[in-house]
Each structure stands twice: as C-alpha cells, then as structure tokens.
Amino acid sequence: MINKGFISSLTEDGTKAIVIPQEASQNVTFPMVIPYFLLECLAVNMPVVYATFPDQTGIILARMDGEWNHKIYRTLMVEGTAHMTERLTADRGITATGGISAAGGGNVTVQGNISLTGSITATGDIKSGSVSLQNHVHSGVMKGNDDTDVPK
C-alpha cells in the first residue's frame, strides 16, 4: 500500500526509517528501507511517500518536497553528455578513460600530487613558485655561443 507520512526516526546507520502515517489513526511503521538515492537525504519530521507490504516491510519512495541531496553512493555512468553548472567534487578521486578538458577559460585546480605517464604540453608559461620556465635566467654563466650542460 502506498501512503504519505512523516519521518519519525532514522536508524543509526541511516539505512532505515520509521514513519508516522499521515492518518493519525494508524500506528508508526516498522523500519523501512531507505533506497540508495535518498541516503543522507531524509530528516525527522520530513514528509515522505512510502510503500508497505503485508509482511510488515516497506520502502521510502520519495520526499514530498521533490528534493534530494544530489549524492550518488554507487557508480555514476553517463552515456552521452553531462553538464554541470557549478563544480564537480570527489572525496576519493575521479577516473577518466577518455580525457578531461576545461574549455572556455576554465581552470583545473589540484591539491596534492600529480603522477603522469606521458608528456605535458603547454601553450603558455609554466611556473614553479616564482620561477618561470620561459623567462628564468641562470647566473654565473658566460655569454657566448656555447650551451650549458644538462642539469645535475
């Protein structure tokens, strides 16, 4: 049976909820499953739609406000194009098999180390601290036609 109600409580691990049916004549439900797309998205007193079954089991179907927290707790696979208007964040990493690009003057910021198999090509300057790869100078070298030795 499909019904409406309000979250009464959530289990400690957040995977089940007890609901107070909208019709006060009914008792609270047995703990019902919260599907993965609603994990960490429900709160006490929040209106929900739920389904119950004769064996006293049930599942939360949706929030009555139509919202969710935009979290995905498994793999997200996009076949085609996905558009993000703000940003993409990942707590445990992002893997791209076809490449990542930042078009339209977008920036990519990495906090941590980068390991690379291959080469890096830049159309602009590359800097480390205040040292420019294109414009740095070496002191203690006499001008002339000779090249410097390779770095030691």
Secondary structure, DSSP 8 states (H G I E B T S, - for coil): -EEEEEEEEE-TTSSEEEEEESSTTS-----EE--GGGTT---TT-EEEEEE-TTS-EEEEEETT-------SS----SS----SS----SS----SS-----TT------S----SS----SS--EETTEETTT---TT---SS-------
